[in-house]
Amino acid sequence: MTRMQDWLLQVNNPETKFVPGQSLQVPSDNEGNLQPATGMAPSHTPIPHSTPPTIPVPRHTAVFLSAEVVELVKNEAHERMVRIIFDETFFPANEATLNTMAEKALDEAIAQSSNAEDLKKWKMRSEGQHEISRLKGILTRIRNEFKDLALTSVINAYLLDLAIDKRGSARVALRIERIHSLLANNLFLHGFMMLIGSSWPAQAIRYPIWK
């Protein structure tokens, strides 16, 4: 038996015995498994720590477009938006529908440009998104223009001129009287319009057209 005063014991040896008050003893055939004591705890193989995968940070690629190219696309998108409004609807069901119409106009304008790839990137940036908002505003502008035209047409069609030779309430008195008479018997629903063609003389047509 060997006295264990200068040796560090492998703790996983099942034959190792320790008796209180006696020196630590091990079988002689296990002496080869002993290591000189260094005054330090047994070294252990460090556990490798896995490194979490790196998440790539999205970066905007540079876009080089001249002011002339961008302005041409904006003008083309404006014309296409007007066409889409007249072809599809003046009264979109919701904001999402109007947004789709504006994006369609801009996409069509971009598609016909020789700088289409860079313009697609430009569209996703703040300036491109601002252009979509501007295209959506075209609908409101067209509606307002129609309101002005309709007001002028109604005044002329229903003889609602103001008496400019009078002042105060007297100036609008004839107009009010005329409106009451139109509403009294639905006369405002009927009238005549002149149909002018290139191959026939102008004709007065009553509307609505009765069968």
C-alpha angles and dihedrals in degrees: 000000000000124000110236104218100114100032134078114225124226101239095211094068107115092203095059112114131187122197117189112247093020134091117265108263134191133180113274093238090066095057090101089063092058123099127205112264114249098177090253132103117262112279118247130203106257114246109239114236116221115235114228113241115266114246110220115237111230113241129192113239116228117266119203113194129152120235089243093058092050093047092051091053092048092052092048092048090051092055092046092050091054090050092049091051092052093043098045116021147321089208112052114197093237145341092277091058092050090048090052090052091051093047090049091054092050094044092052091050092049093047093062094050123097087225093056097132095053091041091056088058090045090053091059092054127082095269092052092048090048089054090055089054090050091052090052089056091061089078092060091047092052091049091052091050090052090051091056092047092046092051092053092046093049093050092052096040096050099035094244097152119148121245096244091182090067134066137223119352091348089068093063098032095094092047092052091048091050093050092051091052092050092050094044096070105012093256089146088071092064134059147119133266131189115243109205120191135175095235102037137042122265114280131199108230124190118227134245086039109237120213 
